[in-house]
Every structure is written in C-alpha cells, then in structure tokens.
C-alpha cells in the first residue's frame, strides 16, 4: 500500500511532440472551426484584470466572451462577415475592426484579429516566427511590437495545439490559458 501511495505522488514525465513545421503550418491553415474555454489575464500600465474566456470561431464569424469569475458578463464581441458588434456595459457598438473598437471602449489593446491564428500556434502575416526543435511554433515577433510565446502543446483531435499563450509589449501583458479545446 505504501508503494502505491508513493507511486501516486510521482510526477508524470514531460511528453514532447515532433512535427514537420511547414506541414503543420499548412494543416493549421485548414483549421477554421473551433472553440476554446479558458482564462485571460491582462496587465497594462494603468489597469489589470482577469476573466473567463470563451471563444467560438468559424470561417466567417466568431464570438468572444469575457466574464468575471462569478459569471458576470464583462463583454461579448461578435464578428459576422465584416461587421463587429461589441456588447459592453449594456450597450451595443459596431465597427469594422474588433481591436480598434475594443481599444476605443475599454483602453485594452488586445490584437483580436490575430489571436485566432496565434491561439492555434499558427504564423500570421508580417511576423518573425521562431520554431522549437520539435517543429512547433514557439514565438512570434510582430511588426506592431507584440512578442507572442506559445507553450504547453497537447494533442487535440488531429492537431497539436498550444494551451498557453503570452502576448507582450514593453507596456502590455496578456496571458491566455486554454482549459479546453473543441474542434468542430
């Protein structure tokens, strides 16, 4: 019995995955419909907050919801085609650019348009990627000044996807922790 208790306390070894970087990036380009649940933490010069994150993505639309830990909705951002609608403080706002709209209303410079690529571990245009030895995207540096780090990759369906994302500039830090991935 003592032996079984001791074996229960041992840590599991780290599992590493290896992919062909180019083939994996092509495969990720074809992943258009997914859903994540997790946490988002933001830290800026003047503000910091954390929230529960729900994101549902399909080819031409997405819905991003942030809520407090007690379940109170902070905001819902919905994109359908070229139009973005933000429900914030019991009002609806519309715009063509989600990041600009979110910044105008909240002051949070969150790069909403790029996150669907980055959350999958996919390179976005105008970035300098750094791949780890196992072929998975480890870091991106963007022309807009974001350094994006991806980690904790795990198999999810036919994909190997990151569960931790860290986006930072000299003045901003955003951490996304995915609890669950659902591939549609």
C-alpha positions in Angstrom: 0.0 0.0 0.0 2.9 2.4 0.8 4.4 1.6 -2.6 1.1 2.6 -4.4 0.9 5.8 -2.4 4.5 6.7 -3.3 3.9 5.9 -7.0 0.8 8.2 -7.0 3.0 11.1 -5.8 5.5 10.8 -8.7 5.2 13.3 -11.5 4.4 12.2 -15.0 7.3 12.7 -17.4 7.1 15.5 -19.9 5.7 14.4 -23.2 7.2 16.0 -26.3 5.7 16.1 -29.7 7.5 16.4 -33.0 6.0 17.7 -36.3 7.3 18.9 -39.6 7.0 22.7 -39.1 5.9 23.5 -42.7 3.4 20.7 -43.0 2.0 21.6 -39.6 1.5 25.2 -40.5 -0.4 24.2 -43.7 -2.5 21.8 -41.6 -3.3 24.7 -39.2 -4.4 26.9 -42.1 -7.3 24.5 -42.6 -8.5 24.6 -39.0 -11.3 27.1 -39.3 -13.9 26.0 -36.7 -13.1 25.6 -33.1 -14.0 26.6 -29.6 -11.9 27.3 -26.5 -12.7 27.9 -22.9 -10.1 29.2 -20.5 -8.7 32.3 -18.7 -7.4 35.6 -19.9 -5.3 37.9 -17.8 -4.4 41.5 -18.9 -1.9 43.8 -17.3 -1.3 47.3 -18.7 0.3 50.5 -17.4 -2.9 51.6 -15.6 -5.1 48.5 -15.4 -5.1 44.8 -14.8 -7.9 42.3 -14.8 -8.5 38.6 -15.3 -11.6 36.9 -16.8 -13.0 33.7 -18.0 -12.6 33.4 -21.8 -15.0 31.7 -24.2 -14.2 31.9 -27.9 -16.1 30.2 -30.7 -14.6 30.5 -34.2 -15.9 29.6 -37.6 -14.7 30.6 -41.1 -16.5 33.9 -41.4 -17.5 34.7 -37.8 -16.5 34.4 -34.2 -17.9 35.2 -30.8 -15.6 36.1 -27.9 -17.0 36.3 -24.4 -15.3 37.6 -21.3 -16.9 37.2 -17.9 -15.9 37.6 -14.3 -15.0 34.6 -12.1 -18.5 34.8 -10.6 -20.1 34.6 -14.0 -21.0 38.3 -14.7 -20.5 39.2 -18.3 -17.8 41.8 -19.0 -18.3 41.9 -22.7 -19.2 39.9 -25.8 -17.6 40.6 -29.1 -19.2 39.1 -32.2 -17.9 39.3 -35.8 -20.2 38.3 -38.6 -18.6 38.9 -42.0 -17.0 42.4 -42.0 -19.1 43.8 -39.1 -18.1 43.6 -35.5 -20.5 44.1 -32.7 -19.4 44.7 -29.1 -21.8 44.3 -26.2 -20.3 46.3 -23.4 -21.8 48.0 -20.3 -25.3 47.1 -21.6 -24.9 48.8 -24.9 -24.1 47.6 -28.4 -21.4 49.1 -30.5 -20.4 48.3 -34.1 -17.2 48.7 -36.1 -15.2 47.2 -38.9 -12.2 46.4 -36.7 -12.5 44.5 -33.4 -9.2 45.6 -31.9 -9.9 49.3 -32.6 -13.4 49.0 -31.2 -12.3 47.2 -28.1 -9.5 49.8 -27.5 -11.8 52.8 -28.0 -14.3 51.5 -25.4 -12.0 49.8 -22.9 -8.5 51.0 -23.4 -7.3 47.4 -23.8 -5.0 47.0 -26.8 -5.8 43.3 -27.5 -5.0 42.1 -31.0 -8.3 40.3 -31.6 -7.8 39.8 -35.3 -4.5 37.9 -34.9 -5.4 35.8 -31.9 -7.4 33.1 -33.9 -4.1 32.3 -35.7 -1.8 32.6 -32.7 -4.0 30.5 -30.4 -3.6 27.6 -32.8 0.2 28.1 -33.0 0.0 29.4 -36.5 2.2 32.1 -38.1 0.4 35.3 -39.0 1.5 37.7 -41.8 4.2 40.2 -41.0 5.7 38.3 -38.2 9.1 36.8 -37.5 8.5 33.2 -36.3 10.7 31.1 -34.1 10.1 27.3 -34.2 11.3 24.9 -31.5 13.4 21.9 -32.4 10.2 19.8 -32.5 8.7 21.9 -35.3 6.1 23.7 -33.2 5.8 27.5 -33.2 7.4 28.8 -30.0 7.5 32.6 -30.6 6.4 35.3 -32.9 7.5 38.9 -33.1 5.1 41.2 -34.9 5.6 44.5 -36.7 3.2 46.0 -34.2 5.6 45.3 -31.3 4.0 42.1 -29.9 6.1 39.2 -28.8 3.9 36.1 -28.7 5.0 33.0 -26.8 3.2 29.7 -27.2 3.7 26.7 -24.9 2.2 23.6 -23.3 1.3 22.0 -26.6 -1.0 19.0 -26.4 -2.7 16.7 -28.9 -6.3 17.8 -29.6 -8.1 15.8 -32.3 -5.8 15.6 -35.3 -3.8 18.6 -34.1 -1.2 19.5 -31.6 -2.3 22.9 -30.1 -0.9 25.3 -27.5 -2.6 25.7 -24.2 -0.6 28.7 -23.0 -0.2 31.9 -24.9 1.7 35.0 -23.7 1.4 38.3 -25.6 3.6 41.1 -24.5 4.9 44.6 -25.5 7.0 46.8 -23.3 3.8 48.1 -21.6 1.2 45.3 -22.0 1.0 41.7 -21.0 -1.8 39.3 -21.9 -1.9 35.7 -20.8 -4.3 33.2 -22.2 -4.6 29.8 -20.6 -6.8 27.3 -22.5 -8.6 24.8 -20.4 -10.4 23.0 -23.2 -10.2 22.9 -27.0 -13.1 21.7 -29.1 -12.5 21.1 -32.8 -15.7 21.4 -34.9 
